[in-house]
Structure formats: C-alpha cells, structure tokens
Amino acid sequence: MANCAVIGAQWGDEGKGKIVDWLSARADVVVRFQGGHNAGHTLVIDGEVFKLSLLPSGIVREGKLSVIGNGVVIDPFAFKSEIERLGAQGVRITTVNLAVAENAALILPLHQELDGLREGAAGDSKIGTTKRGIGPAYEDKAGRRAIRVCDLRDTDSLGPKIDRLLTHHNALRVGFGVEPVDKDELLGQLKEIAGFILPFAVPVWRLLDDARRAGKRILFEGAQGVLLDVDHGTYPYVTSSNTVTGQAAGGAGVAPSQIGYVLGIVKAYTTRVGEGPFPTELLDETGQRLGERGHEFGTVTGRQRRCGWFDAALVRQSLKIAGVDGIALTKLDVLDGFEELKICTGYKIGGEVYDYLPAGMDAQAAAEPIYETLPGWSDSTVGARSWADLPAEAAKYVRRVEEMIECPVALVSTSPEREDVILVRDPFAD
Ligand code: IMP
C-alpha cells in the first residue's frame, strides 16, 4: 500500500487540480488538509471545465471518497453552494462520496467581512488576500473561540459559543466603524445551514485509520503552495495555514509515516497572485506573453496573475522544506515558441550572492535574480505523452530544471486534458 501527498512548490496555481484528478484514478480516498475556499482547482474532463474551491479534486471521479480534513477552514455556505453548483454539472455528491471532519473550524460571514475590512484599511501594506475570511478564521481557531462543525449538533450550547466569539469580533468591528454582529441573526443562519453540513460530519481520523487498515490508497491534496506557507513562505505575504507536507498529517489526523510519496507540483515558469516579493517577475511583454499563453487568471477571484521566469533557487528551497520525492512539471507548453528562456539560479542582495531566498521581508524585496539562459524551441509540446514527443530543447530544459532543483521529474503535464502526461514514475507505485 502506498499513499501520496501533492504539494504546490511555488505560490499556488501550479496546476495541482489536474494532477490530483489524474492521480485520484489510482487512489481510493482524496483528502484536503489545509486552506479553505481560497483554493482554486480547475479540472478539464472531456472538454468540460469543473472549478473547485473547497471540495477535494477527487469529487468528480466516481467511486472515490473525498474528505475535508480538520486542518481546513470550512465556510458552510460556500460548501453548500459548491455542492449545488457541481450537482448542476451532473456531479452527484452525497455522504457516500464526501466526508467532513467534525472538528474542522468554520468560516463565518463575519470572517469574510473582517478580511475585507482589513485589506481595505491596509493601503499599500495589504496582503492581496482572496477575501474569503481565511486569515480571520484561522486566527479564531488558534484563539480558541472558533465555532466548529460539531458545535452545530448542539444548538443549545451554540449561544454561549457565539457570545464568546462576538465579544472579540464586535470590539474589532467598533474599531472599524461597522455595525456589531447580531447574535440572533448569526444563530439563525447557523441553525439553518446545520442540517445541510452535519450529515457529512464524521471523525475523519477514524475513517482514515479504517481506510489504512483496509489497504486503501490515500491521496493528500495540498492547496496553495510552499511559498504561501505561514512559516516558510514570503511572510507576511502568505496564507494563514501551513501548506507544507507535515500539515497533511496534522490536518487530516494521520501519522506522518502514512503520507507516503511526496509529489511537488511545479509550473515550468512562475506566477503569483496578490502582493509580495517575486524576484523573477517580468513586467514587460514577455511577462504578458506568459500570462496570455498560460491563461493566468485566478480561479477564485479572476485576478490577473503576475508572471515571470522559472526560479530554480526558490523551487529547490520549497522542495527541500516540503521533503518532495519527485515533481510534476506543469504547463511546459506555455513556453513553446520562446526564442530563449531564463532560469533563476540565485540572487544578489546588497552585494552578496545567495543560493536561497532569506527570510527577511526587506531582503526578499531587494533580491535581484541571477539568470542562466537556455535556448527555446519552436515546435509544440502540447499533448506530448512521451519524451520522444518533446522537441530536443524542451527535453533539455526539463533536464536542466531537474539538475538545478536537485529533484527528479516524476511527471510532465503537457495540456489541461487529463491524459496528456509524460509519466516517468508513478507516485503510487509500491
Ligand atoms: P488568503 O489565503 O485569502 O488569506 O490570501 C493570502 C495570499 O495567498 C494572497 O496572496 C492570495 O492571493 C494567496 N492565495 C490564497 N489561495 C491561493 C490559491 O489557491 N492560489 C494562489 N494564491 C492563493
């Protein structure tokens, strides 16, 4: 029995959705373990596009169990609307194919509002969040005042829990000059949504233990990427959860030894949404060309993504932190037709050369990339399913990336379609 974890190795949007979907054909259970409906995973299946934010990517596959772990923050209203939206596309979601951790913390409307209020008041120092309430919900979880899924079972005890939460939030709201939250209104909303989410609520740790003992294969699906990790990312321009592999254990309720093969998802160039440092960002025509060719618009917010050359120094750093065994290189076809390509090998910061990005915000902002230039290719890589299908220079680019990041390529994805993959090593192979 082998399990597998999928981790984004850049700033998210590496194309994890397609790879998780592809891998889920080999898995029995797909588990999300962090983040919330800030994630945006796009799956293209037989030409039909499925957009997922909160639900695990395995949900569109028949016969798979999808699980939302305790490390995820769940907006129950967004949960309902995503299930209804997918239902309208013919994806049947019931308690047979979806389970939710009863100990997961909820995102409430007041979290989303606070996220927006803070971003609005921050001026130039805004984070550029997805405004889904992710940060405020994780703060309440760590502050021990969150409402959790299991709390919805006992509406009598919900009142005092809401009081505790509102003592904190209404003070903040006064500071922002907005109306306090009305307790009865919030209680009413929660009572109404409880009936929808509660049937899915189970002790996920136990369900996963049963799955393990039955020899089932588990796929752990990360959201965002290592550079958005609250500890290891480009802080403070990060999300509010740990996105690294270790979180798969804590955020699902399994032992670290259960995680298995760690697959890092790496885009063949770099993108970022939101604010924060981005040493290889291209603010010229080349950046625009990458964005257009790669359709680089956010799945969740529709924001245009910032684009730049591949940063091997940052990816190497991410892969080491996340303990990645092999990578899936995605969107190689976006580089088709460039005369030459650059790869960042390190940085100059204040006259010193670094082969990694130091943690300080000022140092990160000052980092100037050091590049190696490689020849491009004019033929198409779209739909390639073997090395022989790749132009020679494209294969060389992949090999050079592999050397620089000090990690082998397990898969190369060559189009959004599910089956357009060059497989070097099956992550689920025993
Ligand atoms: P938050 O997660 O909404 O608090 O946003 C914090 C930062 O993470 C912002 O820069 C967002 O753009 C970024 N972010 C959050 N989720 C994703 C994602 O799924 N893909 C890419 N960036 C994300």
Residues whose N, C-alpha, C, O or C-beta is under 5 A from the ligand:
A	BS01	IMP	W11 G12 D13 N38 A39 G40 I127 G128 T129 T130 K131 R132 I134 G135 Q224 L228 V238 T239 S240 V273 G274 E275
